[in-house]
Amino acid sequence: MKRTHYAISWLYGEFRIARFFKGEVVEQWQSETLVESHEQFRQALQEAAHQIDLSIKADVTLVHEHDLHSHDYLEVPAMRKRDLEKYLLRRVEQDKPFADEAAWCFHEVKHQDGKQGVLLHLLPKSLVDQTVEACTDVGLAPKQYVPLTEIVSDYLPTTDVEPSDLLVILACFEQRTEIIVALGDGEALFVRELNYGANQETVERLITDVNRTIRYTRQQLRRDVNTAWLMGHPEWTIVERLRNTLEVPVHFDADAADPNFWSHWAIRLSGRRSANFISVFAQKNITQDVLRRAGVWATAAVVALAVMMTLFTTGLVAHRADQIRQVVMRTDAAQNSINELERTLAYGETKQEHLRRLRTTSHNLPSLMMLHLSYLTPVDVTLTNVAIEQEGAGWRLSMKGLVSGDMRHGARVLAGFEERLENPPWRLTLTESFRATWMEQFKQGYLGEDNGLGFSIAGEIR
C-alpha cells in the first residue's frame, strides 16, 4: 500500500480525519461542532488543513452516515453479478426515498441456509459528488466512500465472537443511534437508524426500540439473538441500564469506544469491495483528471515557450530570416510534442478501459498477472519460475529468479520489485521475502556464487 493515506469519518455530523504513514497514525483532528451540511464539510477540511499537515497528497477513505442514507435488505435469487446490478438499478429507481439521482452500492449476504440477499445502500448522488469534490480541492483523492456497515463487517471477525453468533449492534453517536443486525463473521443483515442519541433523556426509548429490533430479528430469522453489542461512547450509567433491561446479554466494546475508532479501521479496508459509493470507473476518472490537468499544463508551457521564442526572435533585426525558420522548426517540434502527449493520453485511456473490462468480466487473476508481469519486473531481474494458485477466496503467488549485479544493487532492485507487488492493484501480502532466500543461501555458504544471486518471493492476493 502507499506510504501515506488519510481516513475521514463523517458520521451523523461527527467529523474526524487522520493521516497515516505506513499504517500508523501520524496526526488526527476532530471538529468540536457538528458538521451537518456540505458547506460545513468544506470548512472542516479547510480547518483540518491548518491543524494537521495535508500538504502530502494521498488517497483518502471516507466512512459516512447521513439522515438521507438508507440501507435496505433485499432477498434475491442466485444470479450473475451483471444481472444482479441491472436488477438493483431498477429497484433503486423504484425505492429511493428522495427525488434526486441516487448514488448506490451493495453488499452481498449469503446465509447458512443457502439463501442470498443484498444490503442495498442509497445516498443522493449530489451529496457524494460534493463530498468528493471538497476532498479533491484540498489534494485528497477519494478511493473508498463506504457506509458504517463495511467497518463492522471488517471488524467483527477480528473479535472473539463466534462466527455463527447473531448480534444486535448499537453504534452510538451524539445525535443518532444506528442498529445493525449482523453475524459474528461480519455479515450485516439489517440496519435501523434511530433519530436520537444514547443519553439519559432517551434511554427509555432506546430500550424499547432495541427490544423491538431483537423480537423482529427472532421473527424474521427464526433464531435467537446471542448478544447486544455496544459500540461508541455512551455514558456508563446507560450501559448498566441496558444490561439490566434488554432481553439479551449486553457486551460493551471498549475498543470501539475510542472516538477515532471508525477512521482507524477505515484505513484497513480492502479496496476490492462492492459496497463503495465510488466505483472503479469513477476512481479512474479521478486519476485521469490529474493526468489531463498535468497534460494541459505541459501543453500550455510548451506553447508559451514557443510564443516567447517567437517574440524574442522577431524583435531581432540581424539574421531575421534564419531565426524565423528556427522558430517555425521549434514550433513544429512543440506541436509534435503536443501530438505525442495526446497520443500517450489516448493510449493510456485505452489501456485503462481494457483493464476495466477485464476486471468486470473476468475473475482470471493469473491471466491479469501474467499480462502485467513484464511491466512489473525490473530489467535486472530474470524470472525462472512463476506460479499462481487459488487458495479459498484468494490467490497464492510464488516466483523464483536471478538478479544481476552485486548484493547491494540486487537488494535495492528486489526491494523495489516487492514494493510494486504490494501496491495496488495487486496488493500482495508477502509471506516470503527475497531476504529470507538470501539468508538461507548465506547459511549454506553459496550466496552470490557463479550461479548469481538467486531469490524467491511468495505472497497472498485477496
Stockholm file with secondary structure:
# STOCKHOLM 1.0

chainA/1-462         MKRTHYAISWLYGEFRIARFFKGEVVEQWQSETLVESHEQFRQALQEAAHQIDLSIKADVTLVHEHDLHSHDYLEVPAMRKRDLEKYLLRRVEQDKPFADEAAWCFHEVKHQDGKQGVLLHLLPKSLVDQTVEACTDVGLAPKQYVPLTEIVSDYLPTTDVEPSDLLVILACFEQRTEIIVALGDGEALFVRELNYGANQETVERLITDVNRTIRYTRQQLRRDVNTAWLMGHPEWTIVERLRNTLEVPVHFDADAADPNFWSHWAIRLSGRRSANFISVFAQKNITQDVLRRAGVWATAAVVALAVMMTLFTTGLVAHRADQIRQVVMRTDAAQNSINELERTLAYGETKQEHLRRLRTTSHNLPSLMMLHLSYLTPVDVTLTNVAIEQEGAGWRLSMKGLVSGDMRHGARVLAGFEERLENPPWRLTLTESFRATWMEQFKQGYLGEDNGLGFSIAGEIR
#=GR chainA/1-462 SS CCSEEEEEEEETTEEEEEEEETTEEEEEEECSSCCCSHHHHHHHHHHHHHHSCCCSCEEEEEEEECTTCEEEEEECCSCCHHHHHHHHHHHHHHHCSSSSCEEEEEEEEECTTSCEEEEEEEEEHHHHHHHHHHHHHTTEEEEEEECHHHHHHHHGGGSSSCTTCEEEEEEECSSCEEEEEEETTSCEEEEEEESSCSSTTTHHHHHHHHHHHHHHHHHHHSSCCCEEEEEECCCHHHHHHHHHHSSSCEEECSGGGSTTHHHHHHTTCCSCCSCCSSCHHHHHHHHHHHHHHHHHHHHHHHHHHHHHHHHHHHTCCTTHHHHHHHHHHHHHHHHHHHHHHHHHHHHHHHHHHHHHHHHHHCCCHHHHHHHHHHHHSCTTEEEEEEEEEEETTEEEEEEEEEECSCHHHHHHHHHHHHHHHHSTTTCCEEEECHHHHHHHHHHHTCTTSTTCEEEEEEEEEC
#=GC SS_cons         CCSEEEEEEEETTEEEEEEEETTEEEEEEECSSCCCSHHHHHHHHHHHHHHSCCCSCEEEEEEEECTTCEEEEEECCSCCHHHHHHHHHHHHHHHCSSSSCEEEEEEEEECTTSCEEEEEEEEEHHHHHHHHHHHHHTTEEEEEEECHHHHHHHHGGGSSSCTTCEEEEEEECSSCEEEEEEETTSCEEEEEEESSCSSTTTHHHHHHHHHHHHHHHHHHHSSCCCEEEEEECCCHHHHHHHHHHSSSCEEECSGGGSTTHHHHHHTTCCSCCSCCSSCHHHHHHHHHHHHHHHHHHHHHHHHHHHHHHHHHHHTCCTTHHHHHHHHHHHHHHHHHHHHHHHHHHHHHHHHHHHHHHHHHHCCCHHHHHHHHHHHHSCTTEEEEEEEEEEETTEEEEEEEEEECSCHHHHHHHHHHHHHHHHSTTTCCEEEECHHHHHHHHHHHTCTTSTTCEEEEEEEEEC
//
